[in-house]
Amino acid sequence: MRVLVTGGTGFIGIHLVAALAARGWNLRCLVRPTSNRQHLAPYPVDYVVGTLQDRVTLHQAVQDVEVIYHLAGVTKARTRADFERINYDGTRTLLDVCSNTHTPLRKFVYISSIAAAGPSAAGTPVQESDPAHPVGPYGQSKLKAEATVLAYQSHLPVTVLRPSAIYGPYDTDFLRLFRAIKRGFLPSIGPQELYVDMCFVTDLVRGILAASESADTCGEVFFLSGTCHTWRDIGREIARQMGVRVRDVRLPAWLVLGAATATDGWARLSGRPSVLSRTALHERLHPFWVFDRTKAQRAFGYVPQVTLTQGIAATLRWYHEAGWL
């Protein structure tokens, strides 16, 4: 089977490419000219170099493919327009090229985000049938892309997947938490405890593959979530496995938002997105991010297998071996 992966050089994409290569499938990846392909070097990948805005390149990329895994997107951007251009416009262009190209496409799998659904209420996991209410431009752009994907379901076999907070080897987002804990600090923002749905990356990849192979997923949206944990419990489990004692450091929301305002200004001047932004912090200040995976379990047997303890151990081991920590 020939498959196309967009975003294959990213954190999740690397793991997906490895799993597809293990199955012996013919792999094609759409990569930007500036993409670092180092972590894909062990795998037999046919590269198409271009962007989601280049229709000629996209036409080449989708030729003769049976499954498309569309992971490419941005989680950090300087402006709302930047989020829209990549996450929404890029997805729409790819779908349009697919619909106008003769290809034996069996499934188009769009990897969205829980940010498209928005935060949950206390004690009530979000279900796919609940109204979406994203709280920032990233989630809004992903929800808009979801709507576009589903609009093509009459003539393309599309599926939308919403992963929760994903962690594991190659992840740079949770790496910052590991580094802070190594220095003896467990940082949090605001007075409320954060409840977050955590999923180890190999569980997510298993879910992506199962969804792509199921006939019951066309035209549907699914949460691929893990298990709910408090931010404090996550941090303390990392500290326990690292053998360090940590001190809880609660930062006032007004202070962090002020710092984010300054970094947003620098991002506009430098032309590079900031890790600390007001839009990302507004999402973080919502205390509940918990999602119901029952629909995915019923449709294609999705059940996470890696516990938080096991996942942190595997991630920590990889960070050390890679020299990241």
Backbone torsions as a table, in degrees:
resi	resn	phi	psi	omega
1	MET	NA	135.1	176.6
2	ARG	-98.5	128.8	-178.5
3	VAL	-127.9	152.4	175.3
4	LEU	-114.1	132.4	175.2
5	VAL	-119.0	123.4	168.7
6	THR	-99.0	144.4	-176.3
7	GLY	75.5	25.3	-176.4
8	GLY	-69.6	-19.2	179.6
9	THR	-89.1	-1.2	177.5
10	GLY	-81.8	176.3	-177.0
11	PHE	-53.8	-57.2	-179.2
12	ILE	-69.8	-38.4	-178.4
13	GLY	-59.1	-38.8	179.0
14	ILE	-59.6	-44.8	-179.8
15	HIS	-68.6	-37.1	178.7
16	LEU	-66.9	-43.9	178.1
17	VAL	-59.9	-42.5	179.1
18	ALA	-60.8	-42.0	-179.7
19	ALA	-68.2	-39.1	178.7
20	LEU	-68.1	-40.1	178.0
21	ALA	-62.8	-37.3	179.2
22	ALA	-63.9	-25.0	177.7
23	ARG	-84.5	-7.1	179.0
24	GLY	79.9	16.9	-179.6
25	TRP	-77.8	155.2	176.5
26	ASN	-78.6	117.4	-170.5
27	LEU	-103.7	132.3	172.0
28	ARG	-128.4	134.2	179.3
29	CYS	-123.4	131.4	169.4
30	LEU	-85.7	119.7	-177.9
31	VAL	-129.0	147.7	174.6
32	ARG	-73.5	158.0	177.8
33	PRO	-57.7	-28.9	-177.3
34	THR	-93.9	0.6	-176.2
35	SER	-66.7	140.7	175.8
36	ASN	-87.8	111.5	-176.2
37	ARG	-93.8	10.4	-173.4
38	GLN	-53.0	-46.2	-173.8
39	HIS	-77.6	-9.2	176.2
40	LEU	-97.5	-2.7	-176.5
41	ALA	-56.0	-34.6	-178.7
42	PRO	-71.3	-7.4	-171.0
43	TYR	-112.8	148.2	-179.4
44	PRO	-78.3	88.6	-174.8
45	VAL	-114.0	135.2	171.5
46	ASP	-94.9	117.9	-175.2
47	TYR	-95.5	138.7	167.3
48	VAL	-117.8	118.8	-174.0
49	VAL	-94.8	122.9	179.9
50	GLY	170.4	-167.5	-178.0
51	THR	-128.8	171.3	178.8
52	LEU	-72.7	-7.0	177.3
53	GLN	-94.7	-8.2	-175.2
54	ASP	-98.6	100.4	-175.0
55	ARG	-65.9	-35.0	179.6
56	VAL	-63.8	-45.3	178.2
57	THR	-64.1	-42.0	-179.8
58	LEU	-63.9	-38.2	177.7
59	HIS	-60.9	-40.6	176.7
60	GLN	-65.6	-39.8	-175.3
61	ALA	-67.2	-35.9	-173.5
62	VAL	-90.0	-3.6	-179.0
63	GLN	-59.1	126.9	171.9
64	ASP	63.7	20.1	179.0
65	VAL	-94.0	147.3	-179.3
66	GLU	-101.2	-28.4	177.8
67	VAL	-135.9	135.9	174.5
68	ILE	-117.0	125.3	173.1
69	TYR	-106.7	106.6	-174.9
70	HIS	-98.6	96.6	180.0
71	LEU	-103.6	-19.2	-171.2
72	ALA	-60.3	136.4	178.8
73	GLY	173.3	179.0	178.3
74	VAL	-123.9	138.3	174.4
75	THR	-101.1	-14.8	178.0
76	LYS	-130.8	134.1	179.5
77	ALA	-154.0	158.9	-178.5
78	ARG	-73.7	-37.3	-173.5
79	THR	-136.5	164.5	174.4
80	ARG	-59.7	-36.7	180.0
81	ALA	-62.9	-35.5	178.4
82	ASP	-66.5	-41.3	175.7
83	PHE	-60.3	-45.6	-178.0
84	GLU	-63.8	-42.1	-174.7
85	ARG	-61.8	-41.9	-177.5
86	ILE	-87.5	-54.1	-171.6
87	ASN	-73.1	-36.3	-179.0
88	TYR	-99.2	-59.4	-176.0
89	ASP	-60.7	-40.8	179.5
90	GLY	-62.8	-41.9	178.3
91	THR	-65.1	-43.2	179.4
92	ARG	-62.2	-40.8	179.5
93	THR	-65.6	-42.4	178.8
94	LEU	-61.7	-42.7	178.7
95	LEU	-63.7	-40.9	-179.6
96	ASP	-64.7	-41.0	177.2
97	VAL	-63.7	-43.2	178.5
98	CYS	-59.6	-42.6	-176.1
99	SER	-71.8	-16.7	-179.4
100	ASN	-111.5	15.6	179.4
101	THR	-123.7	133.6	178.2
102	HIS	-75.7	106.2	-179.3
103	THR	-146.4	145.3	-177.0
104	PRO	-79.5	51.7	-172.8
105	LEU	-69.4	123.9	179.1
106	ARG	-102.3	-22.9	179.2
107	LYS	-162.9	135.2	171.8
108	PHE	-114.2	110.4	-176.2
109	VAL	-104.9	116.4	179.8
110	TYR	-100.1	122.2	178.2
111	ILE	-91.6	105.2	-179.0
112	SER	-95.0	-134.4	-176.5
113	SER	-165.5	154.8	172.0
114	ILE	-63.6	-21.1	178.1
115	ALA	-61.6	-26.6	177.6
116	ALA	-67.9	-30.5	179.5
117	ALA	-82.3	-33.3	-176.3
118	GLY	90.9	171.4	-175.5
119	PRO	-68.6	162.5	179.3
120	SER	-97.0	167.9	171.9
121	ALA	-84.7	161.3	-179.2
122	ALA	-60.2	124.1	175.3
123	GLY	74.9	7.6	-177.8
124	THR	-130.6	99.0	178.3
125	PRO	-61.5	142.9	179.1
126	VAL	-73.8	138.6	173.3
127	GLN	-109.5	160.9	-177.2
128	GLU	-61.6	-28.5	-178.7
129	SER	-79.3	-10.4	179.7
130	ASP	-72.7	146.7	177.0
131	PRO	-60.6	137.0	178.6
132	ALA	-81.5	141.6	176.1
133	HIS	-144.7	71.9	177.8
134	PRO	-61.5	146.9	-172.6
135	VAL	-109.2	7.3	179.8
136	GLY	-152.8	169.1	-176.9
137	PRO	-64.1	-29.1	176.6
138	TYR	-64.4	-54.0	179.5
139	GLY	-61.7	-37.1	179.2
140	GLN	-65.1	-40.3	179.0
141	SER	-67.7	-36.2	178.7
142	LYS	-69.9	-38.9	177.9
143	LEU	-65.5	-39.7	177.9
144	LYS	-63.4	-39.9	177.1
145	ALA	-65.5	-40.9	176.8
146	GLU	-55.5	-45.6	-178.9
147	ALA	-61.6	-37.8	178.4
148	THR	-67.0	-43.7	178.1
149	VAL	-57.5	-48.6	-177.1
150	LEU	-68.1	-25.1	178.1
151	ALA	-67.7	-19.0	179.9
152	TYR	-92.0	3.4	-170.9
153	GLN	-67.0	-16.9	179.6
154	SER	-71.8	-22.2	179.3
155	HIS	-135.9	6.5	171.9
156	LEU	-135.5	140.7	179.9
157	PRO	-81.8	85.2	-171.5
158	VAL	-101.3	148.5	175.1
159	THR	-140.5	138.8	178.9
160	VAL	-113.4	127.8	178.1
161	LEU	-118.7	136.8	179.5
162	ARG	-116.1	94.1	176.3
163	PRO	-69.7	151.3	173.6
164	SER	-87.0	-155.5	179.6
165	ALA	-70.7	114.4	-173.8
166	ILE	-103.4	138.5	178.8
167	TYR	-141.1	163.7	179.5
168	GLY	147.2	-174.2	178.3
169	PRO	-53.7	141.9	-179.1
170	TYR	80.7	-5.8	-178.4
171	ASP	-79.1	129.4	179.2
172	THR	-99.6	-18.2	-178.2
173	ASP	-69.9	-53.3	179.4
174	PHE	-74.0	-14.4	176.0
175	LEU	-57.6	-36.3	179.6
176	ARG	-62.4	-37.1	177.5
177	LEU	-67.1	-43.8	178.2
178	PHE	-58.8	-42.1	-178.9
179	ARG	-67.5	-38.9	177.9
180	ALA	-64.7	-41.8	179.8
181	ILE	-66.7	-36.3	176.5
182	LYS	-58.9	-31.4	178.1
183	ARG	-85.7	-0.2	175.0
184	GLY	96.3	14.0	-177.4
185	PHE	-124.7	139.1	172.0
186	LEU	-115.9	94.8	-174.7
187	PRO	-81.0	144.5	172.2
188	SER	-147.2	163.6	-174.5
189	ILE	-120.9	130.1	176.8
190	GLY	80.0	171.9	-173.7
191	PRO	-81.5	-18.1	-173.5
192	GLN	-89.4	145.7	174.0
193	GLU	-71.8	141.8	178.6
194	LEU	-96.3	128.8	174.8
195	TYR	-108.9	121.1	-172.8
196	VAL	-132.1	140.2	178.1
197	ASP	-85.6	116.1	-175.0
198	MET	-109.1	135.4	179.2
199	CYS	-136.9	127.4	178.0
200	PHE	-72.1	145.7	-168.8
201	VAL	-62.4	-34.1	-179.6
202	THR	-69.9	-31.5	173.8
203	ASP	-64.8	-42.9	177.9
204	LEU	-59.3	-46.4	-178.3
205	VAL	-61.7	-41.4	176.4
206	ARG	-59.2	-39.5	178.3
207	GLY	-67.1	-40.6	178.7
208	ILE	-60.8	-46.4	-178.8
209	LEU	-65.5	-42.3	179.9
210	ALA	-63.6	-39.9	179.2
211	ALA	-66.1	-37.8	-178.2
212	SER	-70.5	-23.7	-177.2
213	GLU	-95.1	-6.2	-176.7
214	SER	-94.0	137.0	176.5
215	ALA	-77.8	-10.2	-174.9
216	ASP	-93.3	10.7	-174.8
217	THR	-109.4	-6.3	-177.0
218	CYS	-64.4	132.2	178.4
219	GLY	74.1	14.4	-174.6
220	GLU	-119.0	160.0	175.7
221	VAL	-115.5	135.9	-178.6
222	PHE	-135.8	138.9	168.0
223	PHE	-82.9	131.1	170.2
224	LEU	-111.0	85.4	-175.3
225	SER	-106.0	174.6	179.7
226	GLY	-116.9	-112.2	177.9
227	THR	-132.7	150.1	-175.5
228	CYS	-84.7	135.7	177.2
229	HIS	-143.1	153.8	172.5
230	THR	-80.2	154.3	177.5
231	TRP	-58.1	-38.7	-179.6
232	ARG	-65.1	-42.7	179.3
233	ASP	-65.0	-38.7	177.0
234	ILE	-61.1	-48.6	-179.2
235	GLY	-62.7	-40.5	-178.2
236	ARG	-71.5	-30.9	175.7
237	GLU	-69.8	-38.8	175.3
238	ILE	-62.1	-44.9	-179.7
239	ALA	-62.6	-41.2	179.7
240	ARG	-60.7	-44.2	-178.0
241	GLN	-72.8	-24.7	176.8
242	MET	-85.2	-12.6	-179.9
243	GLY	72.5	34.8	-179.9
244	VAL	-123.9	157.2	173.6
245	ARG	-99.0	135.6	-177.7
246	VAL	-119.4	154.0	175.8
247	ARG	-114.1	128.1	176.5
248	ASP	-65.6	128.6	177.8
249	VAL	-122.5	103.4	179.9
250	ARG	-94.5	117.8	-178.6
251	LEU	-94.6	133.2	177.7
252	PRO	-61.0	138.8	-178.1
253	ALA	-60.1	-38.9	-178.2
254	TRP	-63.7	-34.2	-179.4
255	LEU	-68.9	-45.1	-178.4
256	VAL	-69.5	-38.0	177.4
257	LEU	-64.3	-35.9	176.1
258	GLY	-64.3	-43.1	177.5
259	ALA	-64.3	-37.2	179.3
260	ALA	-66.2	-35.8	176.8
261	THR	-60.5	-42.0	178.8
262	ALA	-65.3	-43.0	-179.3
263	THR	-70.1	-30.4	174.4
264	ASP	-63.3	-39.9	177.1
265	GLY	-63.0	-42.4	177.9
266	TRP	-65.4	-36.0	178.7
267	ALA	-61.9	-39.9	179.3
268	ARG	-66.9	-36.7	-179.9
269	LEU	-73.4	-39.6	-175.6
270	SER	-84.8	-19.2	-177.7
271	GLY	79.5	12.0	-179.2
272	ARG	-122.8	135.5	-179.1
273	PRO	-65.0	150.7	-178.2
274	SER	-98.9	143.2	174.2
275	VAL	-66.2	-39.2	179.9
276	LEU	-100.0	103.3	-178.8
277	SER	-128.9	155.4	179.8
278	ARG	-64.1	-38.2	-178.2
279	THR	-64.8	-41.8	178.3
280	ALA	-66.5	-37.5	-179.2
281	LEU	-68.7	-34.0	176.9
282	HIS	-61.1	-36.0	174.8
283	GLU	-66.3	-44.5	-177.3
284	ARG	-62.8	-29.4	-176.5
285	LEU	-76.5	-9.8	171.0
286	HIS	-81.2	125.2	-167.9
287	PRO	-81.0	-14.7	-173.6
288	PHE	-123.2	120.0	175.7
289	TRP	-131.6	78.2	-172.9
290	VAL	-129.1	135.5	-169.3
291	PHE	-137.4	149.0	-174.8
292	ASP	-95.1	120.3	-178.6
293	ARG	-98.4	11.3	-175.4
294	THR	-56.7	-40.9	-177.6
295	LYS	-61.1	-44.5	179.1
296	ALA	-66.2	-36.4	179.1
297	GLN	-63.8	-41.4	-178.7
298	ARG	-71.9	-38.4	-173.1
299	ALA	-77.1	-41.9	-176.0
300	PHE	-143.8	24.3	171.1
301	GLY	71.1	27.4	-178.1
302	TYR	-74.1	117.0	175.0
303	VAL	-141.7	119.1	177.8
304	PRO	-60.4	142.5	-177.4
305	GLN	-113.0	-19.4	-173.8
306	VAL	-97.2	122.0	177.8
307	THR	-75.1	164.8	178.3
308	LEU	-60.2	-42.4	179.0
309	THR	-60.2	-45.2	179.7
310	GLN	-67.4	-41.3	-178.0
311	GLY	-66.5	-41.3	178.0
312	ILE	-65.5	-39.7	179.4
313	ALA	-61.6	-44.9	-179.8
314	ALA	-66.5	-39.7	179.8
315	THR	-67.6	-45.1	179.9
316	LEU	-61.9	-42.4	178.7
317	ARG	-61.6	-42.7	-179.3
318	TRP	-67.5	-42.2	178.5
319	TYR	-56.8	-42.6	179.8
320	HIS	-66.9	-46.7	-177.7
321	GLU	-63.6	-33.9	-179.1
322	ALA	-84.3	-7.2	-179.1
323	GLY	76.1	20.5	-179.8
324	TRP	-85.5	-17.6	-174.3
325	LEU	-124.9	NA	NA
